[in-house]
């Protein structure tokens, strides 16, 4: 049913309950052990009262009215952590829904009620929910209302009066459930009981021997896994004992797999020691794989998953597996760390002999991490040519970030072509730059014939949509799926190849950007096509935001841009962008990567607000986010855009200070908008 909620929706939380304590990363679901959600969901705390009226969202269905019910009354399993069971009005089914997909019904009515949706069941569901809310509010004749009466009533009530007194309460009021709801969920329970009996009967008819063999195999495998893990720890410990007894030198073993190897051709990027070729590739593939909760997926030492300890530094959040702690650190180090609150990891604090053991932080480890991706540096050749204003083609232009950068660098631009399809982005660009930008439409429509009409191009820039390439997106379609956006990389490459050979003899500079969390296979494909390795530049060196990105290109001194970024002193902190005279104070020095997801604005394991205003938590304002990215305040304030849509535009944007740093060498090759000194 297109306009109806699905039967079951299980979306686990992605936040940890605590740091500095054991948790697991064997699978992404195994790491989700906490209660956390979006700003609205947190209003009712971790214990949502039974009988609460809500809007809920599951799968691709629209937001739907429902009521929180007891799983026992429905004959279903208990909900997962940070989830509840919801009975859907009009549809009369139940689903398990995470708190992050729930909103209070009455105060969110205007936001989620779609008057254009003609679905009968949805309209009936909205009517039923309004009647219940009205009855609880003291309206005695609500049972007689039709759909129009109900919508008119709830729409006429001021927002501050809509908020139910139950939202902040931990008390249950399931005794207040309407009779028809109790009747429906009773039928659901009876149906589930029948299904359970049928399933049990089917299982009982199966061979008892098969059941016993299955149970034995599972038990045997679990036992074997435990034995293998114990053997691995014992073997690694024996190697370290040889190092302690000076029978083996530390530089002769791989710090990751803790084995004596002959192919120790690389330095460990984070800690003093060598790593073998295989482990180096694993570190390179996992160094930037970070979850939505900004916690790293893999152990920073061995690049493996398992039970981990998490650094409490909000700007770090790296993890260390128990095996590495037990093998490379002194005895009882793990217990000492678990007792520390907060715990700053081995990279965030000085060397402590009782904790670190063989884990000695490498000086300037950030530079070593970045250098991992430069495998085959080529000599840079800067061509000689006459100085002339820039002719620019920006693919996937977004909100005109490229032109903002060129204007900030005071480079004279003759023409700026932009390929962008999102209306909001085009409106923002047009409002800020007017006729300075010539929009070309979809990148797929830029055929060779159309490109030839543009004339010579001096600078080609772009970053294809990253969602389908991000390693954090488990539903990604990848770089080859024609139904996704990842394949648009090949359009950038196609246009690059055409301009290289059809550019009226002019030299073409180019720059391509994408996320560092992409799987290694995607990175290798892009690197193979471009025939050059990427550099890694993090916006944290230029702004109050952690935002690490890959850049491929032939901009002069591009490799130097990576190294010099880390030498910048006095990096801005979050307080520098907060609105003055409003009693706003930053809770953190730098925020996590801002994406199109509103939850990305929350910080740390508690998903706390990044700002305190008059002693209360608050999110970043749109104007503050604009300044954080390097835009002028109110840059995205076009066409009465809501803050969520402005966040969506900024979340897909480049960091202006980073682009200025990378493109600055062009100021030596092209004329300035300022009067040139002879």
C-alpha positions in Angstrom: 0.0 0.0 0.0 1.7 3.1 -1.2 0.2 5.5 1.4 0.2 3.2 4.3 2.8 2.3 6.9 4.6 -1.0 6.6 4.0 -3.8 9.2 7.4 -3.6 10.9 10.2 -1.1 10.8 13.4 -1.8 12.8 16.0 1.0 12.7 18.5 0.7 15.5 20.1 3.8 17.1 23.7 4.6 16.1 24.9 6.1 19.3 26.8 4.5 22.2 25.6 4.5 25.7 28.9 5.4 27.1 32.5 5.9 26.2 35.5 4.4 27.8 33.5 1.2 28.3 33.3 -2.0 26.3 31.0 -2.2 23.3 31.1 -4.1 20.1 31.6 -3.3 16.4 31.4 -6.8 15.0 28.5 -5.5 13.0 27.0 -2.1 12.9 23.9 -3.2 14.8 26.0 -4.7 17.5 27.4 -1.3 18.3 24.1 0.4 18.7 23.5 0.0 22.4 22.2 3.4 23.4 19.2 5.6 23.8 19.5 8.7 21.7 17.5 10.4 19.1 16.5 13.6 17.4 15.7 16.8 19.2 12.0 16.3 19.3 12.2 12.6 20.4 14.5 13.6 23.3 11.7 15.8 24.7 9.9 12.8 26.0 13.0 11.0 27.3 13.9 7.4 26.9 10.6 6.1 28.4 7.9 7.1 26.0 4.5 7.0 27.8 2.1 4.4 26.6 -0.9 5.9 24.9 1.0 8.9 23.6 -0.3 10.3 20.2 2.4 10.6 17.6 3.3 11.0 14.0 5.5 8.2 12.8 7.5 7.4 9.7 8.5 3.9 8.5 10.1 2.9 5.2 8.8 5.0 2.3 5.4 5.7 3.7 4.3 9.2 4.5 4.2 10.5 8.1 1.2 8.7 9.7 -0.8 9.2 12.9 -0.5 6.6 15.6 -0.5 5.8 19.3 2.2 4.2 21.5 1.1 0.8 22.7 2.4 -2.0 25.0 4.1 -4.9 23.1 2.5 -7.5 25.4 -1.0 -6.3 24.4 -0.1 -6.9 20.7 1.6 -10.3 21.2 4.9 -9.1 19.8 8.5 -9.0 21.0 9.7 -6.2 23.3 11.0 -3.2 21.3 14.6 -2.6 20.7 16.5 0.1 22.7 15.3 3.5 21.6 12.2 2.1 19.9 8.5 1.7 20.7 5.6 -0.2 19.2 3.0 2.1 17.5 -0.6 1.3 16.5 -1.5 3.1 13.3 -4.9 4.8 13.1 -6.8 4.1 9.9 -4.5 1.2 9.1 -5.0 -0.8 12.3 -1.6 -2.5 12.3 1.5 -2.1 14.5 5.1 -1.4 13.8 8.3 -1.1 15.8 9.5 2.5 15.3 12.7 4.1 16.6 12.3 7.3 18.6 14.1 9.2 15.9 11.2 8.6 13.6 8.5 9.9 16.0 7.1 13.3 16.6 4.4 14.5 19.0 1.0 14.5 17.2 -0.7 17.7 18.1 2.3 20.2 18.2 3.6 18.7 14.9 0.2 18.6 13.2 0.8 21.6 10.8 4.2 20.1 9.8 3.1 16.6 8.9 -0.6 16.9 7.9 -0.7 16.7 4.1 -4.0 18.1 3.0 -3.2 17.0 -0.6 -3.0 13.3 0.3 -6.4 11.9 -0.7 -5.8 8.4 0.9 -8.9 7.3 2.7 -7.1 5.4 5.4 -4.8 8.3 6.1 -7.7 10.7 6.4 -9.6 8.3 8.7 -6.4 7.9 10.8 -6.0 11.7 11.1 -9.7 12.0 12.2 -9.4 9.3 14.8 -6.2 10.8 16.3 -7.7 14.3 16.5 -10.8 13.0 18.2 -8.7 11.3 20.9 -6.6 14.4 21.4 -9.8 16.5 21.6 -11.4 14.2 24.1 -8.4 14.3 26.3 -8.5 18.1 26.1 -12.0 18.2 27.4 -14.0 18.5 24.1 -17.2 16.6 24.9 -18.8 16.6 21.4 -15.7 15.5 19.4 -17.2 12.1 18.6 -19.7 13.8 16.4 -17.1 15.6 14.3 -16.4 14.9 10.6 -13.0 15.3 9.0 -13.3 19.0 8.2 -14.6 19.8 11.8 -11.6 18.0 13.3 -9.0 19.6 11.1 -10.5 23.0 11.7 -10.5 22.5 15.4 -6.9 21.5 15.8 -5.7 24.1 13.2 -7.3 26.9 15.2 -5.5 26.2 18.4 -2.3 28.2 19.1 0.9 26.1 19.0 1.8 26.7 22.6 -1.5 25.3 23.7 -1.2 22.2 21.5 1.6 20.6 23.4 0.2 17.7 25.4 1.0 17.6 29.1 1.9 13.9 28.6 4.9 14.5 26.3 7.3 15.2 29.1 5.7 12.7 31.5 7.1 9.2 32.1 3.7 8.1 33.4 1.7 5.7 31.3 -1.9 6.5 30.5 -2.8 3.4 28.5 -6.0 3.0 30.6 -7.1 6.0 28.5 -6.9 4.1 25.3 -10.1 4.2 23.2 -12.1 1.0 23.2 -11.7 0.6 19.5 -7.9 0.7 19.9 -8.0 -2.0 22.6 -10.3 -4.1 20.3 -7.9 -3.8 17.3 -4.8 -4.6 19.2 -6.5 -7.6 20.8 -7.2 -9.0 17.3 -3.6 -8.4 16.4 -2.5 -10.3 19.5 -4.8 -13.2 18.7 -3.5 -13.3 15.1 0.1 -13.3 16.3 -0.6 -16.0 18.8 -2.0 -18.2 16.0 1.0 -17.6 13.9 3.3 -18.5 16.8 1.4 -21.7 17.4 1.6 -22.6 13.8 5.3 -21.9 13.7 5.9 -23.9 16.9 3.9 -26.8 15.4 6.0 -26.7 12.2 9.2 -26.8 14.2 8.0 -29.6 16.4 7.4 -31.7 13.3 10.9 -31.3 12.2 13.5 -33.9 13.0 14.7 -33.7 16.6 18.1 -34.9 15.4 18.3 -32.0 13.0 17.4 -29.6 15.8 20.1 -31.0 18.0 22.7 -30.9 15.3 21.8 -27.3 14.5 22.1 -26.3 18.2 25.3 -28.2 18.5 26.8 -26.5 15.4 25.9 -23.1 16.7 27.3 -23.8 20.1 30.5 -25.3 18.5 31.0 -22.2 16.3 30.5 -19.8 19.2 33.0 -21.9 21.2 35.4 -22.0 18.3 35.2 -18.2 17.8 36.0 -17.7 21.5 38.9 -20.1 21.3 40.2 -18.4 18.2 40.1 -15.0 19.8 41.8 -16.4 22.9 44.5 -18.0 20.8 45.0 -14.8 18.9 45.5 -12.8 22.1 47.9 -15.5 23.4 49.9 -15.6 20.2 50.3 -11.8 20.1 51.1 -11.7 23.8 53.9 -14.2 23.2 55.4 -12.0 20.5 55.3 -8.9 22.8 56.9 -11.0 25.5 59.8 -11.6 23.2 60.1 -7.9 22.6 60.1 -7.2 26.3 62.8 -9.9 26.8 64.8 -8.2 24.0 64.7 -11.4 21.9 62.9 -9.5 19.2 63.1 -5.9 18.2 59.8 -3.9 18.0 60.7 -2.5 14.6 60.7 -6.1 13.2 57.1 -6.8 14.0 53.9 -5.3 12.5 52.2 -3.2 15.1 48.8 -4.1 13.6 48.8 -7.9 13.4 51.7 -8.2 15.9 53.6 -10.7 13.8 57.2 -10.8 12.7 57.2 -9.8 9.0 59.7 -9.1 6.3 57.5 -6.7 4.3 57.3 -3.9 6.9 57.4 -1.2 4.3 55.3 1.4 6.0 55.1 3.4 9.2 52.0 3.1 11.3 50.4 6.5 10.7 49.2 7.0 14.3 51.8 5.3 16.5 55.5 4.7 16.5 56.1 1.3 14.8 56.0 -0.4 11.4 53.2 -2.2 9.6 53.2 -4.8 6.9 51.7 -4.1 3.4 48.4 -5.9 4.1 47.7 -4.1 7.4 48.7 -0.7 5.8 46.0 -1.2 3.2 43.5 -2.0 5.9 44.4 1.1 7.9 44.1 3.2 4.7 40.7 1.8 3.9 39.3 2.3 7.4 40.9 5.5 8.7 38.0 7.7 7.8 35.0 5.3 8.2 32.9 7.1 10.8 29.3 6.4 11.9 26.4 8.8 12.1 27.3 9.1 15.8 30.8 10.4 14.8 32.3 7.3 16.4 34.9 5.4 14.3 34.0 2.0 13.1 37.5 0.4 13.4 40.2 0.2 15.9 42.8 2.9 15.3 45.6 0.5 16.0 44.8 -2.7 14.0 41.9 -1.5 11.8 39.7 -4.3 12.9 36.3 -4.4 14.6 35.4 -6.0 17.9 34.7 -4.9 21.5 36.2 -1.4 21.8 36.9 1.5 24.1 35.8 4.9 22.8 37.7 8.1 23.3 35.6 10.7 25.2 37.0 13.7 23.3 34.1 14.8 21.1 36.5 15.9 18.3 38.3 12.5 18.4 35.9 9.5 19.0 38.5 7.0 17.9 38.2 3.5 19.2 40.6 0.8 20.5 39.8 -2.9 20.5 40.2 -5.0 23.6 42.8 -7.2 21.9 45.2 -4.3 21.2 44.7 -3.0 24.7 45.4 -6.4 26.3 48.4 -7.1 24.1 50.2 -3.7 23.6 49.3 -2.0 26.9 50.3 -3.0 30.5 48.2 -5.4 32.6 45.0 -4.0 33.9 45.2 -1.0 31.6 41.8 -1.8 30.2 40.3 -1.8 33.7 41.9 1.5 34.5 40.6 3.1 31.3 37.1 1.8 32.0 37.2 3.6 35.4 38.3 6.9 33.9 35.5 9.4 33.1 36.2 11.1 30.8 38.9 9.0 29.1 41.1 10.9 26.6 42.7 8.3 24.3 46.4 7.7 23.5 46.3 10.3 20.7 44.6 13.0 22.8 46.8 12.8 25.9 50.5 12.5 26.8 52.3 9.3 27.2 51.5 7.4 30.4 53.7 4.4 31.1 51.0 2.6 33.1 48.4 2.9 30.3 50.1 3.3 26.9 52.8 0.6 26.9 53.9 0.1 23.3 51.3 2.6 22.0 53.4 5.7 21.6 51.8 8.6 19.7 53.5 9.5 16.5 54.3 13.2 16.3 52.2 15.1 13.8 50.2 11.9 13.1 47.6 13.8 11.1 50.2 14.5 8.4 51.1 10.8 8.3 47.5 9.8 7.9 47.1 12.2 5.0 50.3 11.0 3.3 48.9 7.5 3.1 46.9 8.4 0.1 49.8 9.8 -2.0 51.3 6.7 -3.5 52.7 7.9 -6.8 53.4 11.7 -6.7 54.2 13.1 -10.1 56.3 16.2 -10.7 54.1 19.2 -11.2 54.5 21.1 -14.4 53.0 24.6 -14.5 52.5 25.7 -18.1 53.5 29.1 -19.3 50.6 31.2 -20.8 49.3 34.7 -21.0 47.4 36.1 -18.1 43.7 36.4 -18.9 40.5 36.3 -16.9 39.3 32.9 -15.8 36.7 30.9 -17.7 35.2 28.4 -15.3 32.9 25.4 -15.5 31.5 24.2 -12.2 29.7 20.8 -12.2 27.3 19.9 -9.4 27.7 23.6 -8.5 25.3 23.6 -5.5 25.0 27.2 -4.1 27.8 28.8 -6.1 30.6 27.9 -3.6 33.2 27.9 -6.4 32.4 31.5 -7.4 32.4 32.6 -3.8 35.9 31.3 -3.5 37.2 32.9 -6.7 35.7 36.3 -5.6 37.3 35.9 -2.2 40.6 35.3 -3.9 39.9 38.4 -6.0 40.5 36.5 -9.2 39.0 38.1 -12.3 36.4 35.8 -13.8 35.3 36.2 -17.4 32.5 33.7 -17.3 31.2 31.2 -14.7 29.2 28.3 -16.1 27.3 26.2 -13.5 25.6 22.8 -13.8 23.0 22.4 -11.0 19.4 20.9 -10.9 18.2 21.7 -7.4 15.8 24.7 -7.4 16.7 25.9 -3.9 20.4 25.9 -4.8 19.8 27.7 -8.0 17.7 30.4 -6.3 20.4 31.0 -3.6 23.1 31.3 -6.3 21.0 33.6 -8.4 20.1 35.8 -5.4 23.8 36.2 -4.4 25.5 36.4 -7.8 22.9 37.4 -10.3 24.0 37.3 -13.9 27.6 36.4 -12.9 26.4 32.7 -13.1 25.2 31.1 -16.3 23.2 27.9 -15.5 23.5 25.0 -17.9 21.1 22.4 -16.3 21.8 18.7 -15.9 25.4 17.5 -16.2 24.1 14.5 -18.2 22.8 17.0 -20.9 26.3 18.5 -21.4 27.1 16.7 -24.6 30.3 17.3 -26.6 28.4 19.6 -28.9 27.1 21.6 -26.0 30.5 21.7 -24.4 32.1 23.0 -27.6 29.7 26.0 -27.5 31.1 27.1 -24.2 34.4 28.0 -25.6 37.7 27.4 -23.8 37.7 26.6 -20.1 40.5 27.4 -17.7 39.2 25.8 -14.6 36.9 22.7 -14.2 35.6 22.1 -10.6 33.1 19.8 -9.1 32.2 17.1 -6.6 29.6 14.5 -7.6 26.9 13.6 -5.0 28.6 11.7 -2.2 25.7 9.8 -0.6 25.9 6.8 -2.9 29.7 6.6 -2.3 29.9 7.1 1.4 31.0 4.0 3.3 28.6 4.9 6.2 25.6 4.6 3.9 24.8 0.9 4.0 22.1 1.3 1.3 24.5 3.0 -1.1 24.2 2.1 -4.8 27.9 2.6 -5.5 29.7 4.1 -8.4 28.4 1.9 -11.2 24.6 1.7 -10.5 22.9 3.8 -13.2 19.9 4.3 -10.9 22.0 6.1 -8.3 24.0 9.4 -8.2 27.4 7.8 -7.7 27.7 7.1 -11.4 27.7 10.9 -12.1 31.5 10.7 -11.4 31.9 9.4 -14.9 30.2 12.5 -16.3 32.8 14.6 -14.6 35.5 12.4 -16.1 33.8 12.5 -19.5 33.7 16.3 -19.5 37.3 16.5 -18.2 38.6 14.3 -21.1 36.7 16.3 -23.7 38.0 19.7 -22.5 41.6 18.4 -22.3 41.6 17.8 -26.0 39.1 20.4 -27.2 40.1 23.6 -25.4 41.5 25.9 -28.1 45.0 25.2 -26.9 44.4 26.5 -23.4 45.7 24.7 -20.4 42.9 23.2 -18.2 43.2 23.2 -14.4 40.7 20.9 -12.6 39.7 19.8 -9.2 37.4 16.9 -8.1 36.1 16.4 -4.5 34.4 13.7 -2.5 34.1 12.0 0.9 37.0 10.3 2.6 34.7 7.6 4.0 34.2 6.0 0.6 35.2 2.3 0.4 38.7 1.6 -1.1 37.3 0.1 -4.2 35.5 3.4 -5.2 38.6 5.4 -4.4 40.8 3.1 -6.5 38.3 3.4 -9.4 38.4 7.2 -9.3 42.2 7.2 -8.9 42.6 4.9 -11.8 40.5 7.1 -14.1 42.2 10.3 -13.0 45.6 8.8 -13.0 46.6 10.6 -9.9 46.2 10.0 -6.1 44.0 12.2 -3.9 45.0 14.4 -1.1 43.2 14.7 2.2 42.3 18.1 3.6 40.2 18.6 6.7 38.3 21.8 7.3 39.1 21.6 11.0 42.4 23.4 10.2 40.5 26.4 8.7 37.2 26.5 10.6 35.4 25.2 13.7 34.1 22.1 11.8 35.6 18.6 11.3 35.1 18.0 7.6 37.6 15.7 5.9 37.5 15.4 2.1 39.4 13.8 -0.8 40.6 16.1 -3.6 42.0 15.0 -6.9 43.3 17.4 -9.5 46.2 19.3 -11.1 46.1 22.6 -9.2 49.7 23.8 -8.8 51.2 22.7 -5.4 48.1 20.6 -4.6 50.3 18.2 -2.7 51.8 21.0 -0.7 48.3 22.2 0.2 47.7 19.0 2.1 50.9 19.5 4.2 50.6 23.3 4.7 47.0 23.0 6.0 48.3 21.2 9.1 50.8 24.0 9.8 48.1 26.6 10.3 48.0 28.1 13.8 45.2 29.7 15.7 42.4 27.7 14.0 39.0 29.2 14.6 36.8 27.8 17.3 33.0 27.6 17.4 32.6 30.6 19.6 34.0 32.8 16.8 30.9 32.2 14.6 28.2 32.4 17.3 25.8 35.4 17.1 27.0 38.2 19.4 25.0 39.8 22.2 22.7 36.8 22.5 24.3 35.0 25.4 25.3 32.2 23.2 28.3 30.0 24.3 29.9 27.1 22.5 29.9 23.7 24.3 32.6 22.3 22.0 35.5 23.9 20.2 34.7 22.3 16.9 31.5 20.6 15.7 31.3 17.3 13.9 30.8 17.1 10.2 27.6 18.9 9.2 25.5 16.9 6.7 22.0 17.2 5.3 20.8 15.3 8.4 19.7 17.6 11.3 21.1 15.0 13.8 24.6 15.9 12.5 24.3 19.1 14.5 24.3 17.2 17.8 27.5 16.4 19.5 29.1 13.5 21.4 27.8 10.3 22.8 24.9 12.2 24.5 23.9 13.8 21.2 24.0 17.1 23.0 23.4 20.6 21.6 26.6 22.4 20.5 25.5 25.7 22.0 24.2 27.0 25.3 21.9 30.0 25.2 20.9 31.5 28.5 21.9 28.2 30.1 19.8 26.0 27.8 21.0 23.8 24.9 20.5 25.2 21.4 21.4 24.2 17.9 23.5 26.3 15.5 21.5 28.9 13.7 21.4 29.0 9.9 23.4 32.2 9.9 26.1 30.7 12.1 26.3 27.6 9.9 26.8 29.9 6.9 29.7 31.6 8.6 31.1 28.2 9.7 31.3 27.2 6.0 32.8 30.6 5.1 29.7 32.2 3.5 28.4 35.6 4.4 25.5 35.6 6.9 22.1 35.2 5.3 23.7 33.8 2.1 21.1 31.0 1.9 18.2 33.1 3.1 16.4 33.0 -0.3 12.7 32.5 -1.0 11.8 32.1 2.7 13.7 28.8 2.9 13.1 27.0 6.2 16.2 26.3 8.4 16.0 22.6 7.5 16.3 23.4 3.8 19.1 25.8 4.4 20.9 23.1 6.3 20.4 20.7 3.4 22.1 23.2 1.0 25.0 23.8 3.4 25.4 20.2 4.3 26.2 19.4 0.6 28.5 22.4 0.2 32.3 22.8 0.2 34.1 24.6 2.9 35.2 28.0 1.5 38.4 28.4 3.5 39.5 24.9 2.3 38.9 25.8 -1.3 40.6 29.2 -0.9 43.7 27.3 0.4 43.8 24.9 -2.5 43.1 27.4 -5.3 45.3 30.2 -4.0 48.2 29.3 -6.4 45.9 30.4 -9.3 46.3 34.0 -8.0 49.9 33.8 -9.4 48.7 32.8 -12.8 45.5 34.8 -13.5 44.7 38.5 -13.2 43.2 40.0 -10.1 40.1 42.1 -9.8 42.2 44.7 -8.0 44.4 47.1 -10.0 47.6 45.2 -10.9 50.9 46.7 -10.0 53.3 47.0 -12.9 
